[in-house]
């Protein structure tokens, strides 16, 4: 969107706010429809335990990211070792 020499202008900020508010409105309308279909017990549990659910979701995403990074790093290391043992360059 911008280079390192450019700054965000007022138009960029207005566009970002408009996009965020539109997405929020759409998401909330979908969320209202889902909340109506859920049982009252599930709604109450989510309302009471949302901080813990948010922390757990973040932890799960963090573990998935760490595992993917570890697998990628392992594959890169394996490729480098194979290249060095053959004496060639990739």
LUMLUM-742934 format. One record per residue: residue number from 0; x, y, z of N, C-alpha, C, O in turn; residue in three letters. Coordinates in steps of 0.001 Angstrom, whole numbers, plus 500000, padded with zeros to 6 digits. Example, Ala and Ser with C-alpha at 12.3 -4.5 7.8 and 13.67 -1.06 7.14 Angstrom:
2
[0,[513190,494310,507800],[512300,495500,507800],[513200,496700,507800],[514236,496681,508465],'Ala']
[1,[512850,497750,507080],[513670,498940,507140],[512900,500030,507870],[513409,501138,508039],'Ser']
***
This chain:
90
[0,[500825,498824,500000],[500000,500000,500000],[500873,501244,500000],[500622,502179,499240],'Unk']
[1,[501882,501261,500835],[502801,502397,500854],[504222,501871,500927],[504467,500746,501363],'Unk']
[2,[505155,502712,500490],[506558,502354,500632],[507062,502884,501957],[506333,503557,502686],'Unk']
[3,[508300,502582,502262],[508850,503035,503539],[508978,504557,503601],[508986,505127,504692],'Unk']
[4,[509077,505222,502452],[509219,506669,502446],[507876,507387,502558],[507836,508577,502871],'Unk']
[5,[506778,506675,502305],[505464,507304,502341],[504799,507061,503691],[505113,506103,504396],'Unk']
[6,[503880,507946,504028],[503092,507813,505258],[501657,507499,504878],[501216,507767,503760],'Unk']
[7,[500941,506927,505831],[499518,506729,505610],[498828,508088,505614],[499093,508937,506466],'Unk']
[8,[497959,508269,504668],[497245,509540,504583],[495884,509407,505252],[495495,508328,505699],'Unk']
[9,[495180,510514,505308],[493842,510525,505906],[492917,509603,505109],[492060,508935,505689],'Unk']
[10,[493083,509563,503797],[492243,508705,502971],[492452,507232,503324],[491497,506456,503341],'Unk']
[11,[493687,506851,503604],[493957,505461,504009],[493258,505138,505326],[492672,504067,505481],'Unk']
[12,[493325,506060,506257],[492690,505830,507556],[491176,505750,507425],[490542,504912,508067],'Unk']
[13,[490594,506606,506604],[489144,506572,506394],[488733,505258,505740],[487729,504660,506126],'Unk']
[14,[489496,504810,504763],[489192,503541,504102],[489301,502374,505076],[488475,501462,505042],'Unk']
[15,[490307,502390,505941],[490472,501320,506917],[489328,501297,507919],[488836,500225,508272],'Unk']
[16,[488903,502458,508378],[487786,502532,509322],[486497,502069,508658],[485711,501350,509274],'Unk']
[17,[486273,502464,507427],[485057,502050,506712],[485044,500541,506504],[484013,499894,506695],'Unk']
[18,[486172,499985,506119],[486257,498539,505912],[486052,497781,507214],[485333,496782,507243],'Unk']
[19,[486671,498240,508283],[486540,497572,509575],[485117,497650,510103],[484604,496669,510640],'Unk']
[20,[484473,498799,509959],[483108,498929,510465],[482127,498110,509640],[481192,497533,510194],'Unk']
[21,[482320,498046,508336],[481462,497220,507495],[481622,495746,507838],[480631,495026,507957],'Unk']
[22,[482853,495296,507996],[483099,493896,508352],[482518,493575,509722],[481973,492490,509924],'Unk']
[23,[482628,494496,510656],[482062,494285,511987],[480550,494174,511930],[479968,493315,512592],'Unk']
[24,[479909,495025,511154],[478451,494977,511033],[477997,493659,510416],[477024,493061,510875],'Unk']
[25,[478693,493207,509385],[478338,491933,508759],[478557,490787,509733],[477714,489895,509841],'Unk']
[26,[479672,490801,510438],[479970,489734,511387],[478951,489696,512519],[478520,488617,512924],'Unk']
[27,[478563,490854,513031],[477593,490894,514120],[476228,490391,513680],[475532,489741,514460],'Unk']
[28,[475833,490678,512449],[474547,490164,511974],[474580,488647,511859],[473588,487983,512159],'Unk']
[29,[475708,488091,511428],[475855,486630,511366],[475894,486048,512773],[475337,484978,513020],'Unk']
[30,[476545,486742,513688],[476662,486261,515061],[475311,486261,515761],[475023,485356,516545],'Unk']
[31,[474481,487261,515489],[473135,487299,516069],[472316,486100,515611],[471609,485490,516414],'Unk']
[32,[472402,485763,514350],[471687,484598,513825],[472155,483308,514465],[471349,482416,514728],'Unk']
[33,[473441,483202,514716],[473982,482005,515363],[473557,481937,516822],[473242,480859,517327],'Unk']
[34,[473545,483054,517490],[473176,483087,518905],[471721,482678,519115],[471389,482070,520132],'Unk']
[35,[470862,483004,518170],[469457,482628,518291],[469304,481113,518190],[468457,480524,518861],'Unk']
[36,[470121,480488,517354],[470015,479038,517165],[470644,478232,518293],[470291,477067,518478],'Unk']
[37,[471562,478816,519051],[472204,478080,520140],[471261,477943,521330],[470378,478771,521551],'Unk']
[38,[471474,476884,522079],[470651,476688,523267],[471039,477716,524335],[472164,478216,524331],'Unk']
[39,[470125,478030,525238],[470435,479015,526291],[471605,478591,527180],[472364,479443,527640],'Unk']
[40,[471760,477306,527425],[472869,476843,528265],[474224,477124,527602],[475173,477538,528268],'Unk']
[41,[474303,476896,526295],[475563,477151,525579],[475844,478653,525523],[476989,479077,525679],'Unk']
[42,[474797,479458,525300],[474990,480910,525283],[475481,481421,526631],[476354,482287,526690],'Unk']
[43,[474921,480887,527711],[475329,481328,529040],[476775,480917,529323],[477544,481692,529891],'Unk']
[44,[477142,479694,528927],[478512,479229,529143],[479512,480085,528363],[480569,480443,528882],'Unk']
[45,[479174,480409,527120],[480067,481248,526307],[480178,482650,526885],[481250,483254,526870],'Unk']
[46,[479057,483167,527395],[479079,484515,527965],[479918,484564,529239],[480583,485566,529500],'Unk']
[47,[479896,483507,530028],[480648,483492,531280],[482115,483146,531073],[482985,483676,531764],'Unk']
[48,[482390,482262,530126],[483744,481730,529978],[484479,482262,528755],[485476,481665,528348],'Unk']
[49,[484022,483374,528144],[484668,483846,526932],[486146,484203,527115],[486918,483986,526181],'Unk']
[50,[486587,484736,528256],[488034,485017,528358],[488875,483740,528294],[489915,483701,527637],'Unk']
[51,[488414,482711,528977],[489150,481444,528945],[489116,480838,527551],[490127,480318,527080],'Unk']
[52,[487974,480897,526887],[487873,480375,525526],[488802,481131,524583],[489411,480530,523698],'Unk']
[53,[488914,482425,524763],[489802,483236,523931],[491265,482863,524173],[492047,482758,523229],'Unk']
[54,[491626,482667,525428],[492998,482281,525761],[493315,480904,525193],[494393,480694,524638],'Unk']
[55,[492386,479967,525326],[492603,478627,524786],[492736,478648,523270],[493600,477970,522714],'Unk']
[56,[491891,479417,522596],[491990,479517,521143],[493342,480111,520729],[493956,479647,519768],'Unk']
[57,[493798,481125,521444],[495110,481705,521146],[496234,480714,521381],[497180,480656,520596],'Unk']
[58,[496146,479931,522452],[497160,478909,522724],[497192,477842,521651],[498265,477396,521243],'Unk']
[59,[496024,477431,521192],[495969,476417,520130],[496566,476961,518842],[497331,476268,518172],'Unk']
[60,[496223,478192,518491],[496801,478797,517289],[498309,478953,517414],[499039,478763,516442],'Unk']
[61,[498772,479296,518603],[500203,479443,518830],[500914,478098,518655],[501975,478037,518034],'Unk']
[62,[500340,477027,519195],[500946,475698,519053],[500963,475235,517598],[501939,474640,517142],'Unk']
[63,[499883,475509,516875],[499842,475142,515457],[500927,475897,514693],[501616,475318,513853],'Unk']
[64,[501078,477187,514983],[502109,477990,514318],[503508,477479,514668],[504371,477377,513796],'Unk']
[65,[503728,477162,515934],[505044,476676,516352],[505372,475348,515683],[506510,475124,515270],'Unk']
[66,[504387,474474,515575],[504613,473178,514939],[504916,473353,513454],[505810,472696,512921],'Unk']
[67,[504173,474238,512781],[504418,474482,511363],[505801,475093,511151],[506501,474739,510202],'Unk']
[68,[506192,476015,512038],[507513,476634,511932],[508605,475603,512168],[509625,475612,511478],'Unk']
[69,[508405,474719,513131],[509395,473684,513436],[509545,472727,512258],[510660,472333,511917],'Unk']
[70,[508426,472350,511635],[508470,471456,510482],[509184,472113,509317],[509990,471467,508647],'Unk']
[71,[508909,473377,509061],[509555,474101,507974],[511049,474244,508237],[511864,474063,507332],'Unk']
[72,[511407,474569,509475],[512813,474718,509827],[513539,473388,509700],[514682,473346,509244],'Unk']
[73,[512877,472288,510104],[513476,470966,510009],[513696,470585,508544],[514734,470022,508200],'Unk']
[74,[512725,470888,507685],[512860,470577,506270],[513988,471394,505643],[514726,470878,504803],'Unk']
[75,[514130,472656,506036],[515199,473504,505509],[516552,472985,505961],[517496,472944,505172],'Unk']
[76,[516657,472587,507225],[517910,472051,507748],[518266,470751,507049],[519428,470535,506702],'Unk']
[77,[517292,469887,506838],[517536,468618,506159],[518023,468860,504739],[518944,468185,504279],'Unk']
[78,[517423,469806,504044],[517824,470126,502682],[519242,470675,502656],[520015,470340,501758],'Unk']
[79,[519600,471520,503632],[520947,472083,503686],[521973,470988,503949],[523049,470998,503352],'Unk']
[80,[521658,470049,504830],[522575,468948,505135],[522758,468069,503914],[523875,467646,503617],'Unk']
[81,[521666,467786,503196],[521767,466947,501998],[522601,467639,500929],[523374,466983,500230],'Unk']
[82,[522457,468950,500791],[523227,469701,499808],[524703,469696,500170],[525558,469540,499298],'Unk']
[83,[525008,469867,501457],[526405,469874,501891],[527054,468508,501727],[528229,468426,501368],'Unk']
[84,[526315,467440,501982],[526918,466102,501877],[527170,465719,500442],[528076,464932,500170],'Unk']
[85,[526379,466262,499492],[526617,465985,498094],[527718,466853,497528],[528293,466541,496486],'Unk']
[86,[528009,467936,498210],[529078,468811,497760],[528640,469784,496675],[529481,470422,496042],'Unk']
[87,[527367,469901,496460],[526857,470805,495429],[526149,471980,496039],[526041,472122,497257],'Unk']
[88,[525678,472805,495163],[524890,473945,495622],[523468,473777,495134],[523211,473144,494110],'Unk']
[89,[522550,474355,495887],[521139,474218,495505],[520758,475202,494445],[519608,475224,494008],'Unk']
***
